[in-house]
Amino acid sequence: MKAILICVSLIFFCLLHSQNKEQEIPDSLQRHYYNVSFPRISPNEHYVTFNKAYDRSSDTMVLINRNNRDSVIFESGKVLANSINFTSNNNLMMSHGKNFQLLILPSLQMKVWENVTNYYWLPHDKLIFILQDRKLKILNENGEENSLINDVISVKKIDDVLYFVTEDDKKNYSLYEWNLKQDKKIYSSPNSKMEVRYRDQDGLFILEQDESSKKAQLIYRKSTDDKLFLCNDFMDSVNFSQISKLNDGKYFIHFFPELKSKSKDEVEVWYGNDNKIQTKFYNDYIGKYFIWSPKEEYSCEILNERLTHHAFIGNNRYLLSFDPYYQHDYTKRFQTFNLHRYDTLLDKYDFMIDSGSMVFSDDNGKWILTYQNKEKWILYEVGTLNFYEIQLDTHENAYFSKDGKRILFEGIGELFEYDIHKKKLSNFPLKSGYRAKIKNGTMQNVLSSYNIYRSSYDSSNPVIIELYDRDHIKNAWMSFNGKMAKDIIEVTDDDITSVDWSGGVKKLLYVKSNINKPPQLILKKHQKEEIVYESNSLDKEAKNIFSKTILYKNSQGQSLQGILLYPVNFKEGKQYPMIVTIYQKLRYMKNKYLVDGIGMNPPTEGINVRNLLRKGYFVYMPDIVFDSRGTGRSALDCVTNAMNALQDYSFIDFKKVALIGHSHGGYETNFIATQSNLFATYISGAGNSDLVRSYHSFNYNFNRPFFWQFEDGQYEMPGSFVENKIIYIDNSPIYHAEMVQKPILLWTGKKDYNIFWEQTMEFYLGLRRNHKKVVALFYPNDEHSLSKNNNRIDLYSRISDWLDFYLKNKSVKWIDKMME
């Protein structure tokens, strides 16, 4: 009896503690509404699943029946979207925490396997594999167990082939291949860590790690005679290896060795002509490259002190080689490349081209394409070293047809096609002013961290194109059959998201929403649009959200827009306070459905627009653009003119307006606070204070000096510091700290290595020295954007308090302390 009482007491304590934890989030910041994401449709098209995307999570899965769009037939939390699959007979598979679940449809019978490491679906075999307590269970589509394999310690799926490792009583390990509904032993070892890294019709590569030394070796196994070859003897632990097939049965192997820390005791020598500044903080990340031949049983390392990086682009003879630090002066956002071809047969390098910052190749690596000098494209034939100019001024993505005959270029208002054989460029009109993005092409990065891609599209099927008008915030989708384009989703002011085009142009599943319209799940089939599900049925509040587009110009005459959102219960004849939130162009928020809560809600961290509207605030989101006066001066100009455009709106209390921004918006807020008298208070998160210091700093987030951010990045300054010293100083808030007239709340994470947290401290100290009303919040274990839930709750609550204190005259103890 005593034991039972203890258990009951513990349960009560846990429940009470759980309730208290939930109550830590204020009622005004609780989440109620969600977006719809990751839609899927069953093979028979009777069932549709999607995930609810709340402010901080998207692991709630919903299942609906198309015959009754208002009825949810199944819902479950803790289900990751990438774990959801339909079987070919329309049952639903999913991972629920550590459990595997199979929902039998239409009966809704749930079968559950607990403590499952992972599950694997082989559609060709129509079999489900689950790894549970070292047992690999093989199930049919209805969850009935066909067979069982014991002592399985790991499983890996490559394409539609399954590989698994077993352990026997003597601690020996065997690697098996499951293919065509049977398993076959392919390798044995005293080491448990082994996995297949690459396979083709001729053989496969096995990466094995020695348990004691932690070193690894790569082994090749031929398909024809089960013969094993050692590619590389035990080496340092390998994080990843890329293997690609070349001519004559040879392979290109790329190893990424484990990075080792530098000695902290050695003197550092920094030269003025050093192009490898990031290696002063992080080791130079150079891989090892080999050519290996199973036929001749030899391995040859590719060594070049200057051209240290090599990439396989699909060519079975030539690799792409370059020096990643070539002419690297850190003033450009994206680096360019001095591209060479490496001849794997002759062990010879040939210079090809100084490329632009984006490089594309076709699937077979016959062609290299790059946008050069912001005026033309260069098409380079790798085998002949011949090149051709394509006079086309568009710097969007490019895709080669899989047959290698054509190239499609994304454009603004049109699609361009280049016939490689005829050397002829054609254009196909889409919709004027709309940016085109090809959605069903493939874009494979051939070398991590560098903008070199193998890109292709299937010309035998229609190309699916997303269109977006960034000026007027309109969406459309079209298809292109090689001759003409036609509508799939006609032009709409609604926000079109989460499009599933796996069914081709004849069957699209997507989400449609707007700022006052909760997300609808749409199935468009044979040009007929069907509303499959209408989400957030209890969200009556959304219909009362009214927005207005405010047109204005900056002093340079550029046309801009501001999105003004009205309080939910707005009434004529009453004045309301207003929050102005800034970044750059925020007009994209015009048609965004507003969820509530404390997650990563655009446009500004620390506030939730829905909550502010509910509390009786106007929210204003004006566009900001930059010009030669400098980032801060330009922002001040845009915001001032945006505010002037509202002067006839008598229902706004202009004595009760706050300006808020985060990151770049935080910098803009800092600067405007030193120059403007339009606002009652300011809130700035993780913003720059001193552009001179920031310009000459090392950005640990981007792992390079920060010059580029000002000369070729977000700040859009007119040039370098040395050429524009007065502009850099003039646009730095810290040099004007004494001019701040109204209270300001600053915040940042002390692990912010993007805009270094000391920039916030510096501005705080400058304000304090000049006796200004300022409070700074420093979150010790958080970053540029707060990720820890307790910190988020604290920040949202304090910002809410701050706004209520200065715009609604409410007393708040922690702010009152500043007045003592």
Salt bridges, closest charged atoms under 4 A:
GLU45 OE1 - ARG66 NH1 3.83
GLU45 OE2 - LYS507 NZ 3.18
GLU45 OE1 - LYS525 NZ 2.50
ASP55 OD1 - ARG31 NH1 3.81
ASP55 OD2 - ARG56 NH1 2.73
GLU75 OE2 - LYS52 NZ 2.86
ASP151 OD1 - ARG134 NH2 3.84
ASP160 OD2 - HIS124 NE2 2.86
GLU167 OE1 - ARG134 NH2 2.75
GLU167 OE2 - LYS171 NZ 2.99
GLU195 OE1 - LYS156 NZ 2.96
GLU195 OE2 - ARG197 NH2 3.29
ASP200 OD2 - LYS245 NZ 3.92
ASP202 OD2 - LYS245 NZ 1.92
ASP226 OD1 - LYS184 NZ 3.73
ASP226 OD1 - ARG221 NH2 2.60
ASP236 OD2 - LYS260 NZ 3.56
ASP248 OD1 - LYS295 NZ 2.89
ASP274 OD2 - LYS280 NZ 2.74
ASP284 OD2 - LYS276 NZ 3.77
GLU297 OE2 - LYS227 NZ 3.97
ASP343 OD2 - ARG317 NH2 2.69
ASP350 OD2 - ARG341 NE 3.14
ASP350 OD1 - LYS348 NZ 2.48
ASP363 OD2 - LYS402 NZ 3.16
GLU389 OE2 - LYS376 NZ 2.95
GLU396 OE1 - ARG435 NH2 2.88
GLU410 OE1 - LYS437 NZ 3.23
GLU417 OE1 - ARG406 NE 3.79
GLU466 OE1 - LYS439 NZ 3.45
ASP469 OD2 - HIS472 ND1 2.96
ASP471 OD1 - ARG587 NH1 3.74
ASP487 OD1 - LYS431 NZ 2.95
ASP493 OD1 - LYS474 NZ 2.44
ASP494 OD2 - LYS517 NZ 2.76
ASP495 OD1 - LYS592 NZ 3.69
GLU529 OE2 - LYS512 NZ 3.20
GLU530 OE1 - ARG66 NH2 2.65
GLU534 OE2 - ARG69 NH2 3.17
ASP539 OD2 - ARG610 NH2 2.85
GLU541 OE1 - ARG610 NH1 2.75
GLU541 OE2 - ARG614 NE 2.98
ASP596 OD2 - HIS32 ND1 2.99
ASP596 OD2 - ARG614 NH2 3.44
GLU605 OE1 - HIS662 NE2 3.97
GLU605 OE2 - ARG792 NH2 3.50
ASP623 OD2 - ARG587 NH2 2.51
ASP627 OD2 - ARG629 NH2 2.67
ASP637 OD2 - ARG629 NH2 2.72
ASP730 OD2 - ARG633 NE 2.77
ASP730 OD1 - HIS736 NE2 3.76
ASP752 OD2 - HIS784 ND1 2.72
GLU758 OE1 - ARG693 NH2 2.85
GLU762 OE2 - ARG693 NH1 3.97
ASP794 OD2 - ARG798 NE 2.93
ASP804 OD2 - LYS615 NZ 2.97
